[in-house]
Amino acid sequence: MQREKDTFGAVVFVNGTTATNRDANISLYEYLDVGYGLGLRVMIMKKSRANLAIDYAWGKYGAHGFYFGLNEVFLAERILNFNDNNRLRIREKCTVAMIVFDTG
């Protein structure tokens, strides 16, 4: 993969999910579901930095499966005007993601 490091990449990830429910008297972090996995990234459009994501993940209760996604990374810039003399320029890296297929 190092020969084509601009085209191919790999990831290892861990994910945690929790929620609260006031009606059921369940507080945040009382229940925590953890998932983990690994994946391959293929840059399909270098100009827009669009990637095809192919992941395999495992979770609680025997959950597992392939996940396919398509995402794009772009830079956004905004300027905040506080008054005539003070401006703040903010540059952000934004990701737009869409999950295409889940075999879990």
ChimeraX attribute file (.defattr): number of C-alpha atoms within 10 A of each C-alpha:
attribute: neighborCount
match mode: 1-to-1
recipient: residues
	/A:1	9
	/A:2	8
	/A:3	7
	/A:4	9
	/A:5	11
	/A:6	12
	/A:7	16
	/A:8	16
	/A:9	16
	/A:10	14
	/A:11	12
	/A:12	12
	/A:13	11
	/A:14	12
	/A:15	11
	/A:16	11
	/A:17	11
	/A:18	12
	/A:19	12
	/A:20	13
	/A:21	9
	/A:22	8
	/A:23	6
	/A:24	7
	/A:25	8
	/A:26	12
	/A:27	12
	/A:28	13
	/A:29	12
	/A:30	9
	/A:31	12
	/A:32	11
	/A:33	13
	/A:34	13
	/A:35	15
	/A:36	15
	/A:37	17
	/A:38	15
	/A:39	17
	/A:40	16
	/A:41	18
	/A:42	19
	/A:43	20
	/A:44	15
	/A:45	12
	/A:46	11
	/A:47	8
	/A:48	13
	/A:49	16
	/A:50	20
	/A:51	22
	/A:52	18
	/A:53	21
	/A:54	18
	/A:55	20
	/A:56	18
	/A:57	19
	/A:58	17
	/A:59	16
	/A:60	11
	/A:61	7
	/A:62	7
	/A:63	10
	/A:64	17
	/A:65	15
	/A:66	16
	/A:67	17
	/A:68	18
	/A:69	16
	/A:70	19
	/A:71	16
	/A:72	18
	/A:73	14
	/A:74	13
	/A:75	10
	/A:76	10
	/A:77	9
	/A:78	10
	/A:79	10
	/A:80	10
	/A:81	11
	/A:82	9
	/A:83	7
	/A:84	6
	/A:85	6
	/A:86	8
	/A:87	11
	/A:88	10
	/A:89	10
	/A:90	10
	/A:91	11
	/A:92	11
	/A:93	9
	/A:94	11
	/A:95	13
	/A:96	10
	/A:97	14
	/A:98	11
	/A:99	11
	/A:100	11
	/A:101	12
	/A:102	13
	/A:103	9
	/A:104	11
